[in-house]
Amino acid sequence: MPGLDGTGKLFEPIIPLLQTHFDLTIVTYPDLDSLTDYVNCAQNQLPETPGFSLLAESFSGPVAMSLMAHLPDQIGPSVLTSTFARSPLATLTRMLGYVPEHMFSIGALNDFCLDVYATDNEDLSETQPLPLNVTEQIDGALLRHRISVLSRVDVSALLPNIEIPILYLHGVRDRIVTEHDAQMIEDYLPNVSRVDIDAPHLLLQTQPSRCAQLICNHIQPGQ
């Protein structure tokens, strides 16, 4: 389940490491108006057979946790990475909703944000080049609208009722999802194991081998 881009293309570095162990379904999102719409969209793309696991990155974390709360008998051990229960930087994201859409177009601003907040100038070549051109393909109006949806996200009330075993991966150099956000996940989920990794926000992209190993051990222990 993808991050803010909604395409799933940023999973490219980790897909080869997971597809030898799992049958993968990449959830994607069109432009939608609310978290509920994203939850319904994701649910319509899930396997029909119960027992599947979720891997949700960043923006999709609250979507996945909503699904876990409402479909507890269908979802097996799952993984959350670089994500949150309540919108991080809520004031900033609300302000960004009023920024003209051309400011979200590709250019120096996008490159700066990707380097400083998402990758921390990390080497992205461990397994294969990250498709950084994904950011170039996102429509400015769509991105601004999705950030507006993000600013209203708060699923913290659902977390205490989620009994599904969850692995939570957090990058210690993540400048978007803070330690406060990570601690909320750890405190509110009753059956969560947290692993901190020396990485920025794009954790699956900068540490794919390490993350894939942890994911496989959580979903298929002993295999």
Backbone as ProteinMPNN parsed JSONL, in Angstrom:
{"seq_chain_A": "MPGLDGTGKLFEPIIPLLQTHFDLTIVTYPDLDSLTDYVNCAQNQLPETPGFSLLAESFSGPVAMSLMAHLPDQIGPSVLTSTFARSPLATLTRMLGYVPEHMFSIGALNDFCLDVYATDNEDLSETQPLPLNVTEQIDGALLRHRISVLSRVDVSALLPNIEIPILYLHGVRDRIVTEHDAQMIEDYLPNVSRVDIDAPHLLLQTQPSRCAQLICNHIQPGQ", "coords_chain_A": {"N_chain_A": [[0.865, -1.171, 0.0], [0.719, 2.144, -0.967], [2.737, 5.186, -0.489], [2.435, 8.766, -0.333], [2.464, 9.302, -3.051], [0.769, 7.455, -4.251], [0.987, 5.558, -6.246], [2.454, 3.207, -6.011], [4.814, 2.747, -7.291], [7.152, 3.418, -6.06], [7.866, 1.238, -4.615], [9.612, -0.249, -6.006], [12.413, -0.969, -5.402], [12.15, -2.93, -3.38], [10.384, -4.887, -4.18], [11.453, -7.104, -5.792], [12.688, -8.542, -3.754], [10.685, -9.424, -2.14], [8.823, -10.766, -3.714], [9.576, -13.355, -4.186], [8.774, -14.674, -1.989], [6.124, -14.071, -1.482], [2.819, -13.688, -2.907], [2.195, -10.824, -4.526], [0.142, -7.922, -4.331], [-0.239, -4.8, -5.599], [-1.516, -2.001, -4.268], [-3.182, 0.836, -5.532], [-4.018, 4.359, -5.811], [-6.564, 6.559, -6.966], [-7.424, 10.068, -7.336], [-8.918, 11.069, -4.437], [-11.426, 12.025, -1.967], [-11.464, 11.772, 0.835], [-10.297, 10.104, 3.851], [-11.902, 7.874, 4.333], [-12.757, 7.298, 1.744], [-10.342, 6.456, 0.627], [-9.868, 4.186, 2.159], [-12.011, 2.54, 1.356], [-11.391, 2.297, -1.347], [-8.929, 0.924, -1.244], [-9.778, -1.436, 0.02], [-11.34, -2.607, -1.954], [-9.418, -3.6, -3.603], [-8.178, -5.656, -2.358], [-7.182, -9.101, -1.728], [-9.567, -11.78, -2.153], [-9.551, -14.044, -0.599], [-9.32, -14.793, 2.811], [-6.715, -14.072, 5.276], [-4.568, -12.756, 4.223], [-1.754, -10.492, 4.267], [-0.873, -7.097, 5.11], [1.218, -4.543, 3.819], [2.017, -1.453, 4.548], [2.887, 1.79, 3.692], [3.819, 4.933, 4.998], [1.619, 7.361, 3.995], [-0.371, 5.447, 3.597], [-0.576, 4.101, 5.975], [-2.599, 4.894, 7.98], [-4.808, 4.152, 6.45], [-4.471, 1.38, 6.217], [-4.588, 0.65, 8.944], [-7.203, 1.328, 9.511], [-8.507, -0.577, 7.93], [-7.634, -2.913, 9.235], [-8.928, -2.621, 11.677], [-11.578, -2.919, 10.941], [-11.724, -5.261, 9.52], [-10.86, -7.594, 11.006], [-10.816, -10.417, 10.989], [-9.98, -11.129, 8.518], [-7.446, -10.237, 7.9], [-4.034, -10.99, 8.187], [-0.846, -11.25, 10.002], [0.814, -8.152, 9.785], [2.533, -5.269, 8.293], [3.704, -2.065, 9.098], [5.199, 0.877, 7.936], [7.225, 3.728, 8.349], [5.131, 5.442, 9.174], [2.029, 6.711, 10.648], [-0.502, 7.449, 13.112], [-1.914, 9.721, 13.512], [-2.082, 12.746, 11.716], [1.118, 13.794, 10.767], [2.958, 16.773, 11.412], [0.703, 18.479, 11.274], [-0.21, 21.16, 11.187], [1.462, 22.27, 9.251], [0.759, 20.701, 6.992], [-1.888, 21.452, 6.674], [-1.527, 24.132, 5.975], [-0.185, 23.808, 3.531], [-2.227, 23.012, 1.941], [-3.282, 25.318, 0.958], [-1.471, 26.338, -0.742], [-0.612, 27.41, -4.024], [-1.207, 25.212, -6.806], [0.782, 25.011, -8.752], [3.125, 25.183, -7.384], [3.599, 22.679, -6.527], [4.533, 21.349, -8.647], [7.021, 19.565, -10.579], [10.451, 20.35, -9.912], [12.998, 22.496, -8.563], [12.065, 22.763, -5.939], [10.703, 20.34, -5.406], [12.858, 18.544, -5.661], [14.453, 19.41, -3.559], [12.812, 18.901, -1.309], [12.565, 16.119, -1.5], [15.225, 15.279, -1.138], [15.918, 16.363, 1.403], [13.833, 15.767, 3.234], [12.792, 13.221, 2.609], [14.777, 11.352, 1.654], [17.171, 12.121, 2.802], [19.538, 12.557, 1.465], [20.361, 9.974, 0.865], [21.969, 7.003, -0.403], [20.462, 5.39, -3.057], [20.812, 2.972, -4.3], [20.995, 0.28, -3.54], [19.664, -2.111, -4.349], [18.389, -1.656, -6.851], [18.037, 1.138, -9.085], [16.118, 3.703, -7.618], [12.943, 4.736, -8.765], [12.983, 7.793, -9.163], [11.728, 9.513, -10.827], [9.086, 9.26, -10.384], [8.032, 11.284, -8.822], [7.937, 13.305, -10.648], [5.801, 12.674, -12.2], [3.477, 13.106, -10.871], [0.513, 14.838, -10.641], [0.183, 18.269, -9.844], [-2.17, 19.364, -8.68], [-3.459, 17.067, -7.753], [-1.617, 16.129, -5.832], [-1.638, 18.249, -3.996], [-4.303, 18.096, -3.148], [-4.31, 15.546, -1.97], [-2.56, 15.948, 0.149], [-4.114, 17.702, 1.608], [-6.145, 15.955, 2.433], [-4.556, 14.324, 4.037], [-3.952, 16.077, 6.131], [-6.146, 15.961, 7.776], [-6.22, 13.504, 8.951], [-6.751, 11.13, 11.494], [-6.575, 8.344, 13.186], [-6.246, 7.344, 15.655], [-7.991, 6.507, 17.686], [-8.829, 4.031, 16.869], [-6.777, 2.236, 17.215], [-6.312, 0.803, 19.768], [-8.054, -1.349, 19.565], [-7.12, -3.078, 17.687], [-5.972, -6.179, 17.18], [-4.318, -7.613, 15.577], [-1.146, -9.027, 14.813], [1.496, -6.806, 14.449], [4.24, -5.475, 12.714], [6.236, -2.723, 13.149], [8.096, -0.513, 11.387], [10.521, 1.932, 11.723], [12.283, 4.749, 10.644], [15.124, 6.137, 12.016], [16.145, 8.529, 11.242], [14.067, 9.821, 10.105], [12.421, 12.638, 9.005], [9.864, 13.362, 8.742], [7.918, 11.588, 9.903], [7.93, 11.677, 13.187], [9.654, 10.896, 16.311], [7.712, 11.132, 18.261], [5.37, 10.548, 16.809], [5.934, 7.893, 16.108], [6.095, 6.736, 18.628], [3.461, 6.935, 19.486], [2.183, 5.04, 17.853], [3.437, 2.737, 18.856], [2.606, 2.806, 21.525], [-0.21, 2.72, 21.41], [-1.07, 0.536, 19.861], [-1.914, -2.753, 20.65], [-0.542, -5.107, 19.999], [2.091, -4.925, 18.854], [5.324, -4.887, 17.337], [8.184, -3.045, 17.406], [10.735, -1.851, 15.275], [13.6, -0.01, 14.983], [15.403, 1.629, 12.446], [18.407, 2.721, 10.971], [17.795, 5.054, 8.995], [16.204, 7.275, 6.568], [12.976, 8.799, 5.804], [12.084, 7.435, 3.479], [12.215, 4.513, 3.872], [11.889, 1.806, 2.97], [12.995, 2.072, 0.505], [15.635, 2.875, 0.83], [16.749, 1.024, 2.529], [16.206, -1.672, 1.541], [16.916, -4.473, 1.632], [17.341, -5.074, 4.357], [14.799, -4.391, 5.369], [13.146, -6.163, 3.94], [13.978, -8.626, 4.95], [13.143, -8.411, 7.636], [10.38, -8.137, 7.269], [9.684, -10.599, 6.051], [10.4, -12.369, 8.119], [8.541, -11.637, 10.023], [5.997, -12.096, 8.89], [6.19, -14.684, 7.932], [7.31, -16.473, 10.058], [10.155, -18.426, 10.919], [10.563, -19.513, 8.42]], "CA_chain_A": [[0.0, 0.0, 0.0], [1.73, 3.168, -1.25], [2.807, 6.455, 0.204], [1.666, 9.907, -0.829], [2.373, 9.291, -4.514], [-0.425, 6.678, -4.59], [1.2, 4.722, -7.426], [3.131, 1.953, -5.71], [6.051, 2.626, -8.065], [8.305, 3.578, -5.179], [8.198, -0.062, -4.034], [10.46, -0.966, -6.959], [13.605, -1.615, -4.848], [11.904, -4.045, -2.462], [9.52, -5.898, -4.797], [12.156, -8.359, -6.124], [13.076, -9.244, -2.539], [9.483, -9.968, -1.51], [7.972, -11.563, -4.595], [9.962, -14.757, -4.115], [8.153, -15.225, -0.784], [4.707, -13.745, -1.406], [2.08, -13.189, -4.066], [2.038, -9.405, -4.211], [-0.848, -7.06, -4.969], [0.116, -3.397, -5.353], [-2.671, -1.108, -4.19], [-2.971, 2.187, -6.066], [-5.101, 5.278, -5.494], [-6.873, 7.748, -7.763], [-7.639, 11.255, -6.504], [-10.109, 10.85, -3.623], [-11.759, 13.186, -1.142], [-11.402, 11.568, 2.277], [-9.681, 8.86, 4.289], [-12.878, 6.805, 4.103], [-12.704, 6.948, 0.319], [-9.113, 5.692, 0.408], [-10.073, 2.875, 2.777], [-12.9, 1.773, 0.476], [-10.633, 2.022, -2.571], [-7.97, -0.132, -0.936], [-10.499, -2.672, 0.315], [-11.794, -3.183, -3.222], [-8.274, -4.197, -4.303], [-7.597, -6.705, -1.526], [-7.541, -10.478, -2.113], [-10.841, -12.258, -1.631], [-9.297, -15.105, 0.376], [-8.801, -14.26, 4.082], [-5.391, -14.485, 5.712], [-3.525, -11.95, 3.578], [-1.076, -9.498, 5.098], [-0.735, -5.762, 4.536], [2.44, -3.756, 3.972], [1.536, -0.093, 4.309], [3.931, 2.792, 3.842], [3.537, 6.357, 5.14], [0.232, 7.803, 3.829], [-1.297, 4.31, 3.655], [-0.666, 3.536, 7.316], [-3.947, 5.052, 8.541], [-5.728, 3.361, 5.629], [-4.295, -0.01, 6.627], [-5.085, 0.458, 10.309], [-8.667, 1.338, 9.419], [-8.895, -1.892, 7.423], [-7.401, -3.887, 10.297], [-9.962, -2.45, 12.7], [-12.884, -3.314, 10.431], [-11.647, -6.596, 8.909], [-9.866, -8.32, 11.823], [-10.795, -11.849, 10.695], [-9.471, -11.355, 7.168], [-6.075, -9.76, 7.751], [-3.036, -11.666, 9.009], [0.265, -10.4, 10.458], [1.015, -7.074, 8.812], [3.689, -4.405, 8.505], [3.565, -0.624, 8.9], [6.522, 1.479, 7.837], [7.319, 5.192, 8.182], [3.757, 5.916, 9.159], [1.496, 7.472, 11.771], [-1.938, 7.325, 13.357], [-2.44, 11.092, 13.431], [-1.31, 13.474, 10.714], [2.34, 14.464, 11.228], [3.089, 18.156, 10.925], [-0.664, 18.794, 10.846], [-0.334, 22.579, 10.845], [2.127, 22.472, 7.971], [-0.013, 20.1, 5.909], [-3.069, 22.293, 6.434], [-1.07, 25.314, 5.243], [0.152, 23.412, 2.173], [-3.464, 22.891, 1.181], [-3.608, 26.615, 0.378], [-0.402, 26.729, -1.651], [-1.0, 27.195, -5.425], [-0.811, 23.882, -7.258], [2.007, 25.013, -9.553], [4.245, 25.026, -6.466], [3.812, 21.251, -6.329], [5.058, 20.78, -9.872], [8.413, 19.148, -10.463], [11.413, 21.435, -10.002], [13.965, 22.541, -7.466], [11.38, 22.566, -4.669], [10.488, 18.91, -5.238], [14.142, 17.901, -5.434], [14.895, 19.767, -2.215], [11.991, 18.182, -0.333], [12.894, 14.705, -1.569], [16.543, 15.069, -0.545], [16.024, 16.742, 2.803], [12.845, 15.147, 4.104], [12.464, 11.825, 2.313], [15.917, 10.466, 1.504], [18.313, 12.593, 3.583], [20.68, 12.369, 0.577], [20.757, 8.573, 0.97], [22.238, 6.244, -1.624], [19.274, 4.604, -3.357], [21.185, 1.982, -5.306], [21.339, -1.012, -2.948], [19.184, -3.216, -5.174], [18.195, -1.136, -8.197], [17.769, 2.581, -8.953], [14.765, 4.125, -7.249], [12.35, 5.561, -9.832], [12.729, 9.134, -8.643], [10.868, 10.244, -11.748], [7.698, 9.148, -9.914], [7.58, 12.599, -8.364], [7.702, 14.145, -11.817], [4.587, 12.248, -12.865], [2.325, 13.388, -10.017], [-0.128, 16.115, -10.922], [0.254, 19.173, -8.701], [-3.476, 19.492, -8.028], [-3.708, 15.815, -7.03], [-0.764, 16.086, -4.657], [-2.146, 19.22, -3.025], [-5.555, 17.555, -2.608], [-3.989, 14.417, -1.088], [-1.985, 16.523, 1.371], [-5.248, 18.226, 2.355], [-6.74, 14.792, 3.098], [-3.615, 13.92, 5.08], [-3.994, 17.007, 7.262], [-7.305, 15.661, 8.618], [-6.154, 12.105, 9.361], [-6.545, 10.75, 12.895], [-7.204, 7.033, 13.445], [-5.688, 6.879, 16.927], [-9.022, 5.843, 18.493], [-9.015, 2.659, 16.399], [-5.61, 1.4, 17.455], [-6.387, -0.149, 20.892], [-8.901, -2.493, 19.242], [-6.479, -3.872, 16.638], [-5.221, -7.269, 17.802], [-3.47, -8.239, 14.565], [0.299, -8.807, 15.04], [2.002, -5.768, 13.543], [5.623, -5.033, 12.761], [6.322, -1.3, 12.825], [9.452, -0.118, 11.027], [10.671, 3.389, 11.832], [13.607, 5.287, 10.344], [15.505, 7.055, 13.098], [16.426, 9.829, 10.634], [12.841, 10.276, 9.436], [12.106, 14.022, 9.371], [8.422, 13.555, 8.572], [7.314, 10.842, 11.007], [8.826, 11.939, 14.306], [9.645, 9.931, 17.409], [6.387, 11.241, 18.898], [4.435, 9.794, 15.979], [6.273, 6.474, 16.23], [5.763, 6.298, 19.987], [2.01, 6.775, 19.546], [1.901, 3.726, 17.269], [3.912, 1.715, 19.792], [1.816, 2.857, 22.762], [-1.634, 2.496, 21.213], [-1.347, -0.784, 19.301], [-1.658, -3.74, 21.702], [0.227, -6.271, 19.553], [3.033, -4.347, 17.89], [6.763, -4.982, 17.559], [8.813, -1.907, 16.726], [12.15, -1.946, 14.937], [14.171, 1.244, 14.497], [16.446, 1.407, 11.452], [19.151, 3.939, 10.648], [17.354, 5.403, 7.641], [15.267, 8.402, 6.503], [11.559, 8.461, 5.631], [11.957, 6.399, 2.446], [12.883, 3.392, 4.529], [11.886, 0.631, 2.101], [13.786, 2.38, -0.683], [17.041, 3.033, 1.176], [17.184, -0.18, 3.235], [15.281, -2.723, 1.107], [17.307, -5.815, 2.073], [17.062, -5.167, 5.796], [13.353, -4.368, 5.562], [12.575, -7.396, 3.402], [14.266, -9.687, 5.909], [12.262, -8.226, 8.79], [9.008, -8.391, 6.825], [9.523, -12.041, 5.876], [10.451, -13.017, 9.434], [7.311, -11.326, 10.76], [4.814, -12.693, 8.254], [6.433, -16.124, 7.799], [8.367, -16.801, 11.016], [10.717, -19.766, 10.839], [10.718, -19.981, 7.038]], "C_chain_A": [[0.912, 1.234, 0.0], [1.689, 4.386, -0.332], [2.017, 7.521, -0.521], [1.526, 9.915, -2.341], [1.175, 8.485, -4.999], [-0.25, 5.695, -5.729], [1.761, 3.34, -7.121], [4.457, 1.799, -6.427], [7.299, 2.762, -7.19], [8.669, 2.285, -4.452], [9.207, -0.827, -4.894], [11.69, -1.621, -6.328], [13.323, -2.865, -4.015], [11.071, -5.161, -3.088], [10.276, -7.179, -5.153], [12.517, -9.193, -4.897], [11.887, -9.899, -1.845], [8.733, -10.947, -2.397], [8.385, -13.027, -4.675], [9.336, -15.449, -2.908], [6.636, -15.071, -0.77], [4.123, -13.469, -2.785], [1.695, -11.744, -3.749], [0.9, -8.773, -5.007], [-0.491, -5.623, -4.613], [-1.148, -2.553, -5.393], [-2.297, 0.25, -4.762], [-4.203, 3.042, -5.781], [-5.31, 6.304, -6.607], [-6.979, 8.954, -6.825], [-8.962, 11.105, -5.769], [-10.249, 11.958, -2.587], [-11.565, 13.001, 0.358], [-10.688, 10.263, 2.598], [-10.616, 7.684, 4.057], [-12.877, 6.357, 2.652], [-11.464, 6.111, 0.013], [-9.227, 4.291, 1.001], [-10.931, 1.99, 1.876], [-12.183, 1.38, -0.814], [-9.65, 0.878, -2.342], [-8.666, -1.467, -0.702], [-10.951, -3.374, -0.965], [-10.67, -3.859, -3.999], [-7.641, -5.356, -3.536], [-7.997, -8.09, -2.033], [-8.856, -10.906, -1.477], [-10.654, -13.311, -0.547], [-8.721, -14.515, 1.656], [-7.4, -14.782, 4.399], [-4.256, -13.731, 5.053], [-2.935, -10.959, 4.58], [-0.986, -8.171, 4.352], [0.672, -5.233, 4.795], [2.077, -2.333, 3.577], [2.623, 0.913, 4.653], [3.324, 4.185, 4.019], [2.039, 6.69, 5.062], [-0.764, 6.661, 3.993], [-1.423, 3.692, 5.041], [-2.047, 3.679, 7.943], [-5.008, 4.287, 7.752], [-5.676, 1.91, 6.069], [-4.84, -0.265, 8.024], [-6.609, 0.513, 10.359], [-9.18, -0.004, 8.922], [-8.716, -2.968, 8.492], [-8.482, -3.829, 11.364], [-11.307, -3.002, 12.241], [-12.901, -4.706, 9.812], [-10.681, -7.489, 9.702], [-9.761, -9.798, 11.494], [-10.213, -12.162, 9.317], [-7.981, -11.07, 7.014], [-5.148, -10.473, 8.724], [-1.951, -10.715, 9.466], [0.661, -9.394, 9.386], [2.159, -6.158, 9.225], [3.321, -2.957, 8.196], [4.971, -0.025, 8.861], [6.429, 2.981, 7.587], [5.938, 5.832, 8.208], [3.293, 6.39, 10.531], [0.016, 7.166, 11.928], [-2.638, 8.669, 13.227], [-1.519, 11.897, 12.529], [-0.057, 14.117, 11.305], [2.384, 15.878, 10.667], [1.738, 18.691, 10.456], [-0.822, 20.261, 10.44], [0.28, 22.859, 9.482], [1.292, 21.904, 6.826], [-1.285, 20.886, 5.64], [-2.692, 23.548, 5.655], [-0.771, 24.975, 3.787], [-1.09, 23.271, 1.302], [-3.868, 24.193, 0.512], [-2.521, 27.121, -0.574], [-0.84, 26.47, -3.092], [-0.417, 25.901, -5.969], [0.473, 23.889, -8.082], [3.245, 24.88, -8.683], [4.553, 23.56, -6.196], [4.356, 20.584, -7.585], [6.534, 20.442, -9.688], [9.347, 20.336, -10.649], [12.331, 21.39, -8.804], [13.303, 22.282, -6.125], [11.162, 21.087, -4.401], [11.796, 18.19, -4.934], [14.631, 18.165, -4.012], [14.133, 18.965, -1.168], [12.334, 16.699, -0.32], [14.222, 14.423, -0.883], [16.529, 15.269, 0.967], [15.082, 15.946, 3.691], [12.651, 13.653, 3.848], [13.681, 10.913, 2.268], [17.132, 10.884, 2.318], [19.614, 12.371, 2.812], [21.242, 10.946, 0.62], [21.059, 7.976, -0.401], [21.082, 5.294, -1.871], [19.576, 3.402, -4.256], [21.481, 0.601, -4.744], [20.89, -2.17, -3.829], [18.993, -2.789, -6.621], [17.837, 0.34, -8.06], [16.313, 2.859, -8.595], [14.181, 4.988, -8.35], [11.964, 6.941, -9.324], [11.843, 9.948, -9.574], [9.401, 10.093, -11.391], [7.186, 10.517, -9.505], [7.267, 13.523, -9.53], [6.352, 13.857, -12.464], [3.32, 12.558, -12.069], [1.783, 14.776, -10.326], [-0.144, 16.989, -9.674], [-1.052, 19.293, -7.949], [-3.8, 18.245, -7.222], [-2.896, 15.764, -5.75], [-1.249, 17.049, -3.587], [-3.41, 18.711, -2.364], [-5.27, 16.425, -1.622], [-3.369, 14.903, 0.214], [-3.093, 17.115, 2.241], [-5.979, 17.108, 3.096], [-5.864, 14.355, 4.262], [-3.723, 14.799, 6.318], [-5.134, 16.707, 8.227], [-7.275, 14.247, 9.201], [-5.929, 11.968, 10.862], [-7.305, 9.449, 13.152], [-6.768, 6.48, 14.792], [-6.711, 6.134, 17.777], [-9.231, 4.39, 18.088], [-7.931, 1.711, 16.902], [-5.75, 0.415, 18.619], [-7.208, -1.399, 20.59], [-8.307, -3.398, 18.164], [-5.576, -4.924, 17.291], [-4.278, -7.969, 16.839], [-1.998, -7.991, 14.903], [0.871, -7.862, 13.985], [3.484, -5.53, 13.8], [5.653, -3.582, 12.32], [7.779, -0.933, 12.605], [9.548, 1.407, 11.003], [12.105, 3.787, 11.525], [13.999, 6.332, 11.377], [15.88, 8.431, 12.555], [15.24, 10.359, 9.831], [12.498, 11.679, 9.928], [10.634, 14.346, 9.161], [7.668, 12.881, 9.711], [8.288, 10.907, 12.178], [8.78, 10.816, 15.325], [8.307, 9.963, 18.143], [5.352, 10.436, 18.127], [4.665, 8.289, 16.116], [5.88, 5.933, 17.599], [4.259, 6.116, 20.154], [1.594, 5.421, 18.986], [2.258, 2.627, 18.267], [3.05, 1.658, 21.045], [0.378, 2.407, 22.569], [-1.971, 1.12, 20.653], [-0.995, -1.862, 20.327], [-0.746, -4.887, 21.294], [1.218, -5.853, 18.47], [4.469, -4.604, 18.317], [7.409, -3.867, 16.745], [10.283, -2.185, 16.479], [12.591, -0.597, 14.374], [15.351, 0.93, 13.582], [17.105, 2.743, 11.139], [18.88, 4.318, 9.206], [16.434, 6.609, 7.714], [13.843, 7.912, 6.253], [11.353, 7.368, 4.586], [12.738, 5.16, 2.872], [12.984, 2.169, 3.618], [12.773, 0.824, 0.882], [15.278, 2.449, -0.373], [17.616, 1.837, 1.915], [16.317, -1.379, 2.835], [15.639, -4.111, 1.615], [16.982, -6.034, 3.543], [15.564, -5.24, 6.047], [12.708, -5.658, 5.077], [12.8, -8.556, 4.355], [13.33, -9.607, 7.114], [10.815, -8.55, 8.441], [8.759, -9.896, 6.698], [9.524, -12.764, 7.22], [9.189, -12.785, 10.237], [6.126, -12.069, 10.199], [4.946, -14.207, 8.15], [7.549, -16.537, 8.762], [8.839, -18.253, 10.866], [10.918, -20.294, 9.45], [11.907, -19.298, 6.358]], "O_chain_A": [[1.779, 1.362, 0.864], [0.77, 4.583, 0.463], [1.054, 7.229, -1.231], [0.565, 10.478, -2.866], [0.615, 8.794, -6.051], [-1.216, 5.058, -6.149], [1.561, 2.404, -7.895], [5.165, 0.818, -6.201], [8.371, 2.273, -7.547], [9.676, 2.239, -3.746], [9.608, -1.936, -4.54], [11.999, -2.756, -6.689], [14.162, -3.763, -3.948], [11.058, -6.278, -2.569], [9.784, -8.264, -4.844], [12.638, -10.415, -4.99], [12.061, -10.825, -1.052], [8.077, -11.86, -1.896], [7.626, -13.855, -5.177], [9.365, -16.676, -2.813], [5.938, -15.849, -0.12], [4.832, -13.07, -3.708], [0.949, -11.488, -2.803], [0.719, -9.05, -6.193], [-0.448, -5.273, -3.434], [-1.775, -2.412, -6.443], [-1.206, 0.756, -4.499], [-5.292, 2.52, -5.54], [-4.343, 6.856, -7.131], [-6.653, 8.851, -5.642], [-10.015, 11.022, -6.4], [-9.318, 12.729, -2.355], [-11.507, 13.99, 1.089], [-10.498, 9.418, 1.723], [-10.177, 6.615, 3.634], [-12.984, 5.165, 2.366], [-11.53, 5.165, -0.772], [-8.741, 3.323, 0.417], [-10.609, 0.822, 1.66], [-12.349, 0.266, -1.31], [-9.556, -0.034, -3.163], [-8.201, -2.507, -1.169], [-10.942, -4.603, -1.039], [-10.928, -4.605, -4.944], [-6.681, -5.967, -4.007], [-9.027, -8.239, -2.69], [-9.211, -10.446, -0.392], [-11.505, -13.456, 0.33], [-7.721, -13.8, 1.597], [-6.963, -15.798, 3.86], [-3.09, -14.038, 5.299], [-3.546, -10.64, 5.6], [-1.02, -8.131, 3.122], [1.242, -5.454, 5.864], [1.855, -2.048, 2.4], [3.197, 0.895, 5.742], [2.42, 4.57, 3.278], [1.28, 6.338, 5.965], [-1.877, 6.874, 4.474], [-2.29, 2.846, 5.262], [-2.616, 2.686, 8.397], [-5.996, 3.826, 8.324], [-6.713, 1.279, 6.271], [-5.486, -1.286, 8.262], [-7.232, -0.181, 11.162], [-10.177, -0.515, 9.432], [-9.569, -3.845, 8.632], [-8.902, -4.859, 11.892], [-12.088, -3.497, 13.054], [-13.972, -5.274, 9.6], [-9.773, -8.079, 9.116], [-8.701, -10.389, 11.702], [-9.979, -13.325, 8.989], [-7.331, -11.596, 6.111], [-5.425, -10.556, 9.92], [-2.103, -9.5, 9.339], [0.822, -9.749, 8.218], [2.685, -6.247, 10.335], [2.709, -2.662, 7.169], [5.827, -0.386, 9.668], [5.667, 3.443, 6.737], [5.616, 6.666, 7.361], [4.088, 6.459, 11.468], [-0.636, 6.688, 11.0], [-3.815, 8.737, 12.871], [-0.3, 11.735, 12.582], [-0.156, 14.904, 12.246], [1.895, 16.133, 9.566], [1.634, 19.281, 9.38], [-1.497, 20.562, 9.455], [-0.289, 23.581, 8.663], [1.134, 22.559, 5.796], [-1.72, 20.979, 4.492], [-3.438, 23.986, 4.779], [-1.071, 25.77, 2.897], [-1.019, 23.394, 0.079], [-4.698, 24.192, -0.397], [-2.642, 28.206, -1.142], [-1.392, 25.405, -3.369], [0.712, 25.529, -5.646], [1.186, 22.887, -8.115], [4.308, 24.505, -9.177], [5.629, 23.227, -5.699], [4.612, 19.38, -7.586], [7.203, 20.948, -8.786], [9.07, 21.228, -11.451], [12.43, 20.374, -8.116], [13.902, 21.649, -5.255], [11.408, 20.62, -3.289], [11.845, 17.329, -4.056], [15.153, 17.271, -3.345], [14.734, 18.411, -0.247], [12.391, 16.084, 0.745], [14.345, 13.453, -0.136], [17.06, 14.45, 1.717], [15.468, 15.499, 4.771], [12.375, 12.9, 4.782], [13.629, 9.801, 2.794], [18.042, 10.078, 2.509], [20.649, 12.046, 3.394], [22.441, 10.736, 0.436], [20.491, 8.38, -1.415], [20.747, 4.483, -1.008], [18.671, 2.875, -4.904], [22.156, -0.188, -5.405], [21.651, -3.115, -4.038], [19.405, -3.509, -7.531], [17.372, 0.752, -6.998], [15.396, 2.309, -9.205], [14.858, 5.896, -8.832], [10.791, 7.229, -9.084], [11.269, 10.957, -9.164], [8.548, 10.723, -12.017], [6.045, 10.874, -9.8], [6.431, 14.419, -9.413], [5.818, 14.694, -13.192], [2.212, 12.301, -12.541], [2.514, 15.765, -10.277], [-0.445, 16.514, -8.579], [-1.06, 19.322, -6.718], [-4.355, 18.342, -6.128], [-3.417, 15.399, -4.696], [-1.271, 16.708, -2.405], [-3.584, 18.868, -1.155], [-5.901, 16.343, -0.568], [-3.625, 14.329, 1.272], [-3.027, 17.041, 3.468], [-6.386, 17.282, 4.245], [-6.366, 14.051, 5.344], [-3.598, 14.306, 7.439], [-5.101, 17.148, 9.376], [-8.22, 13.842, 9.879], [-5.039, 12.601, 11.43], [-8.526, 9.455, 13.314], [-6.903, 5.284, 15.047], [-6.344, 5.221, 18.516], [-9.752, 3.598, 18.874], [-8.16, 0.505, 17.001], [-5.334, -0.734, 18.472], [-7.074, -2.406, 21.286], [-8.934, -4.383, 17.772], [-4.546, -4.593, 17.879], [-3.512, -8.84, 17.253], [-1.631, -6.867, 15.245], [0.742, -8.098, 12.784], [3.923, -5.403, 14.943], [5.156, -3.243, 11.246], [8.598, -1.027, 13.519], [8.755, 2.081, 10.346], [13.041, 3.22, 12.089], [13.276, 7.306, 11.583], [15.932, 9.4, 13.313], [15.395, 11.238, 8.983], [12.305, 11.889, 11.125], [10.207, 15.48, 9.38], [6.875, 13.52, 10.403], [9.34, 10.268, 12.16], [7.968, 9.897, 15.216], [7.824, 8.925, 18.597], [4.546, 9.723, 18.724], [3.716, 7.512, 16.225], [5.392, 4.809, 17.715], [3.826, 5.229, 20.889], [0.755, 4.733, 19.568], [1.477, 1.702, 18.493], [2.793, 0.575, 21.571], [-0.2, 1.781, 23.457], [-3.043, 0.586, 20.936], [0.129, -1.877, 20.827], [-0.219, -5.582, 22.164], [1.192, -6.347, 17.343], [4.796, -4.548, 19.502], [7.199, -3.766, 15.537], [10.99, -2.689, 17.352], [12.018, -0.106, 13.402], [16.187, 0.082, 13.894], [16.434, 3.771, 11.054], [19.634, 3.954, 8.304], [15.933, 6.943, 8.788], [13.542, 6.739, 6.47], [10.535, 6.47, 4.786], [13.775, 4.822, 2.301], [14.05, 1.565, 3.509], [13.249, -0.147, 0.294], [16.1, 2.116, -1.226], [18.832, 1.646, 1.933], [15.748, -2.037, 3.706], [14.744, -4.865, 1.997], [16.416, -7.06, 3.918], [15.106, -6.057, 6.847], [11.816, -6.19, 5.737], [11.908, -9.382, 4.549], [12.791, -10.621, 7.556], [10.106, -9.169, 9.235], [7.746, -10.405, 7.177], [8.727, -13.678, 7.43], [8.8, -13.629, 11.044], [5.326, -12.619, 10.955], [3.959, -14.934, 8.262], [8.632, -16.914, 8.315], [8.037, -19.173, 10.709], [11.398, -21.416, 9.287], [12.19, -19.569, 5.191]]}, "name": "protein", "num_of_chains": 1, "seq": "MPGLDGTGKLFEPIIPLLQTHFDLTIVTYPDLDSLTDYVNCAQNQLPETPGFSLLAESFSGPVAMSLMAHLPDQIGPSVLTSTFARSPLATLTRMLGYVPEHMFSIGALNDFCLDVYATDNEDLSETQPLPLNVTEQIDGALLRHRISVLSRVDVSALLPNIEIPILYLHGVRDRIVTEHDAQMIEDYLPNVSRVDIDAPHLLLQTQPSRCAQLICNHIQPGQ"}
